[in-house]
Amino acid sequence: MTISSRTPDGEANFCEVCGNEVVISPSIFPVRDAACPSCGSLLRFSAYYSDASIENSYLQVLRLFLKVGSNQYGCNPGVHINGFLDALNCLVEQGYLQENGDVELYVLSCWDWEDLTIKLRQEAGLPYKQSWRHKCRVLFNKLVSARVRKQLNKVEISK
């Protein structure tokens, strides 16, 4: 998450309360706003991101995905990098993946980079191709889930 600041790489805005023109980085989630550095009143920013803020968000999310993903999966995306980057770019432009928790949730809910890439591409509405290994995992999960539900039903009925 980007913290609002008075750095010159922010976005221009005008404070209606004190009349100051400011350049500041707004918060991104849930709405784009920041406090005026002069008087502290709330400055609202348009819902549309500037190219610089999209690029900044994209790089931050990419770094976080690579860090958390490498820790979880023990490697880098490898052959899935192009599909992964395409999906990530679409999701950031659409305003998704703005909180660190979103990234960690995605990574922790997937088996590996391939699964993560497929999940991100589905979320972004991009086409994807599943490998046989991935299809087998999905089928195995469904079978295990069905068997567990069946066992739980037996336990509940016997009570």
C-alpha positions as CSV (number, residue, x, y, z in Angstrom):
1,M,0.0,0.0,0.0
2,T,1.3,3.4,-0.9
3,I,1.5,5.9,2.0
4,S,0.4,9.4,1.2
5,S,3.4,11.8,1.1
6,R,4.6,15.2,-0.1
7,T,7.1,13.8,-2.6
8,P,7.2,15.4,-6.0
9,D,6.3,12.1,-7.7
10,G,2.6,12.3,-6.6
11,E,-0.4,13.7,-8.4
12,A,-1.4,17.3,-8.6
13,N,-4.5,18.5,-6.7
14,F,-6.0,21.7,-5.4
15,C,-7.2,22.2,-1.8
16,E,-10.6,24.0,-1.7
17,V,-10.2,24.8,2.0
18,C,-6.8,26.6,2.1
19,G,-6.3,27.2,-1.6
20,N,-2.9,25.5,-1.9
21,E,-1.9,23.6,-5.0
22,V,-0.2,20.3,-3.9
23,V,1.5,17.3,-5.4
24,I,0.9,14.3,-3.3
25,S,0.5,10.5,-3.6
26,P,-3.1,9.6,-2.6
27,S,-4.1,6.4,-0.9
28,I,-5.4,3.8,-3.3
29,F,-7.9,1.7,-1.4
30,P,-10.8,2.0,-0.7
31,V,-11.0,5.5,-2.3
32,R,-8.3,7.7,-3.7
33,D,-7.8,10.5,-1.2
34,A,-5.1,12.2,0.9
35,A,-4.8,14.8,3.6
36,C,-3.8,18.3,2.5
37,P,-0.2,18.9,3.8
38,S,-1.1,22.6,4.7
39,C,-4.4,22.4,6.5
40,G,-5.2,18.6,6.9
41,S,-8.5,18.7,5.0
42,L,-9.4,15.7,2.8
43,L,-8.4,15.9,-0.8
44,R,-10.3,13.7,-3.3
45,F,-8.6,12.4,-6.4
46,S,-10.3,11.2,-9.6
47,A,-11.2,7.5,-9.9
48,Y,-8.9,7.2,-12.9
49,Y,-5.2,6.5,-12.2
50,S,-2.4,8.3,-13.9
51,D,0.0,6.2,-15.9
52,A,2.7,6.8,-13.2
53,S,0.5,5.5,-10.4
54,I,-0.5,2.4,-12.4
55,E,3.1,1.7,-13.0
56,N,4.0,2.2,-9.4
57,S,1.1,-0.1,-8.2
58,Y,2.1,-2.7,-10.8
59,L,5.7,-2.8,-9.6
60,Q,4.8,-2.9,-6.0
61,V,2.3,-5.8,-6.5
62,L,4.9,-7.6,-8.8
63,R,7.6,-7.4,-6.1
64,L,5.2,-8.6,-3.4
65,F,4.0,-11.5,-5.6
66,L,7.6,-12.6,-6.4
67,K,8.6,-12.3,-2.7
68,V,5.7,-14.1,-1.2
69,G,5.5,-16.6,-4.1
70,S,9.2,-17.5,-3.9
71,N,8.9,-18.0,-0.2
72,Q,5.8,-20.2,-0.6
73,Y,6.8,-22.2,-3.7
74,G,10.6,-22.1,-3.3
75,C,11.3,-20.8,-6.8
76,N,10.4,-18.1,-9.4
77,P,7.5,-18.4,-12.0
78,G,9.8,-19.8,-14.7
79,V,7.9,-20.9,-17.8
80,H,4.7,-19.2,-16.5
81,I,6.2,-15.7,-16.3
82,N,4.6,-14.3,-19.4
83,G,1.1,-15.4,-18.6
84,F,1.6,-14.3,-15.0
85,L,2.8,-10.8,-16.0
86,D,-0.1,-10.4,-18.4
87,A,-2.7,-11.3,-15.8
88,L,-1.0,-9.2,-13.2
89,N,-1.0,-6.1,-15.5
90,C,-4.7,-6.5,-16.3
91,L,-5.7,-6.9,-12.6
92,V,-3.7,-3.8,-11.5
93,E,-5.2,-1.7,-14.3
94,Q,-8.7,-2.9,-13.2
95,G,-7.9,-1.8,-9.6
96,Y,-7.6,-5.2,-8.1
97,L,-4.7,-6.5,-5.9
98,Q,-4.2,-3.3,-4.0
99,E,-3.8,-4.7,-0.5
100,N,-0.9,-6.9,0.6
101,G,-3.4,-9.3,2.0
102,D,-4.9,-9.9,-1.4
103,V,-1.5,-11.0,-2.8
104,E,-0.9,-13.3,0.2
105,L,-4.3,-14.8,-0.1
106,Y,-3.8,-15.6,-3.8
107,V,-0.4,-17.1,-3.2
108,L,-1.5,-19.2,-0.2
109,S,-4.6,-20.6,-1.9
110,C,-2.6,-22.0,-4.8
111,W,-0.3,-25.0,-5.2
112,D,2.4,-23.5,-7.4
113,W,3.1,-20.8,-10.0
114,E,1.1,-22.5,-12.6
115,D,-2.0,-22.7,-10.4
116,L,-1.5,-19.0,-9.4
117,T,-1.1,-17.9,-13.0
118,I,-4.3,-19.7,-14.0
119,K,-6.2,-18.2,-11.1
120,L,-5.0,-14.7,-11.9
121,R,-5.8,-15.1,-15.6
122,Q,-9.3,-16.4,-14.8
123,E,-9.8,-13.3,-12.5
124,A,-8.6,-11.0,-15.2
125,G,-10.8,-12.6,-17.8
126,L,-7.8,-13.8,-19.9
127,P,-7.7,-17.1,-21.7
128,Y,-5.6,-19.8,-20.0
129,K,-4.5,-23.4,-20.7
130,Q,-4.3,-26.0,-18.0
131,S,-1.6,-28.6,-18.1
132,W,-2.5,-32.3,-17.4
133,R,-0.8,-32.0,-14.0
134,H,-3.1,-29.1,-13.1
135,K,-6.2,-30.9,-14.3
136,C,-5.3,-34.0,-12.3
137,R,-4.8,-31.8,-9.2
138,V,-8.2,-30.2,-9.6
139,L,-9.9,-33.6,-10.1
140,F,-8.1,-35.0,-7.1
141,N,-9.2,-32.1,-5.0
142,K,-12.8,-32.6,-6.0
143,L,-12.7,-36.3,-5.3
144,V,-11.2,-35.7,-1.9
145,S,-13.7,-33.0,-1.0
146,A,-16.6,-35.3,-2.1
147,R,-15.2,-38.1,0.0
148,V,-14.7,-35.9,3.1
149,R,-18.2,-34.5,2.8
150,K,-19.6,-38.0,2.5
151,Q,-17.7,-39.1,5.7
152,L,-18.9,-36.0,7.5
153,N,-22.5,-36.8,6.6
154,K,-22.1,-40.3,7.9
155,V,-20.7,-39.0,11.2
156,E,-23.6,-36.5,11.5
157,I,-26.2,-39.1,10.7
158,S,-24.8,-41.6,13.3
159,K,-25.1,-38.9,16.0
